[in-house]
């Protein structure tokens, strides 16, 4: 039996309503075995004086794309700033390549541009790269930009058919592709540009990615759409790492369904069941179906009841059809899987609610991810349902001009109704929707935005109004801990500092419940513990 270690003289926030705060806890055999106060200590072998430091449960990223980091590293991906303008792309990439040359013969791949910054086309890359394939992926992962050589390599020309009305190759007036590719189905036709270029083994890359997560305070993550075919190399790598004791966090994976045209539902469920059977382990959970109801506001593809107010005055797009979503969700639920639906526009959210409410009680969990816009009646519906998780990224809750121009004042002020959800009893969970991008990966910055709605931050910019949608510090902590655990069906194991649960906890550099908002924004994880062991 391992030593029992008493951690004492701390400020401990447990996320457990039965004992919300404490000053001491004991860890043994990788689990919490006592939570309480210094004056009521139980038997222990060693003690650690926390010296008044703040302790919280291990944090949970309830929607990220951490496993895309494996693909990015293997593909030798560069990262550019999201505010890079079209005319700057070529020179920025040239400077990055000068610092770290690309392997001869491989395409140049990058990620990070923001579509709202201007009109992008192949011409933005062709001058700097006239003879070599280049592909740059947008910062939200829902668009890509190809140079002319890449289009020639992929065989994309005026005769190439668009996958659908919602995912397509942008064309000029003459019908020729401009190089801009919108939404995931069309982007999948560009995947062969992403070739393995790293000499590192997958487990080495994953270990590095997971340690970076640990440094931010995460001990559990949900990767949204990490698997979408019979290529099981990632699932096998995770399983082998866990079996050999090399995982430093708990990871739930999901299978991405793109519609019947790409993979029939029957085949998708068969692959999911095979992966669950072969690769489930103590800390790896391939238990979720991921569906995509719409796109994003940036691409004018978030599905709306009323049209965008600028651009082409469109209503957005459905990525997977409503009927296909219903069928896939129903079959996944029957097989015991959780169902997780990307929905940003109010019409997409309404359709996601139709799908999830139509399932009735299921063995897994039901989640809508992102949840940017809601009609009033759909707020009522998710509250009344009582079993649907509201998952989102709080870092998006800051002021911007393009969203207001596209949606108008009324819809702008109605975004991300997290306060109404919490008051209505809906479980709100937070995630980064990223692969460790600095803008969204920091959970303490996420807590700040959730708690600072309607205020001015230390940089002088406005956090997204209204004030009525602010969360308390406790609610924000729960969104990153116990609510995320419940969403993943892992609340019996993690999500709170509770006797019997895995000893996942974080020592922070300040008291996150009592510091000022500006101090919360700067908070950091000093030490992260997973199953009782320090992992950063």
Secondary structure, DSSP 8 states (H G I E B T S, - for coil): ----EEEES-EEE-S-GGG-EESEEEEETTEEEEEE-GGG----SEEEE-TT-EEEE-EEEEEE-TTHHHHHHHTT-EE--TT--GGGHHHHHHHHHHHS---TTS-EEEEEE-GGGS---THHHHTT-SSS-EEEEETTSSEEEE-HHHHHHHT-STT---S-SSSEEEE-TTS-EEEEEESHHHHGGGGGG------S-HHHHHHHHHHHHHHHTEEEEEETT-B-SS--HHHHHHHHHHHTT---SEEEEEEE---TTTS-HHHHHHHHHHHHHHH-BTTEEEEEEEEE----TTTT-S--SS--SSTT------SS-HHHHHHHHHHHHHTT-EEEEEE-SHHHHHHHHHHHHHH-S-SS-EEEEE-----HHHHHHHHHH-SEEEEE-GGG-B--HHHHHHHHHHHHHTS--HHHHHHTT--EEE---SSS-HHHH-HHHHHHHHH-TTSB-TTS-BB-S-GGG---HHHHHHHTTHHHHHHTT-TTTSSS--TTSB--EEEESS-TTTS-HHHHHT--EEEEEETTEE--
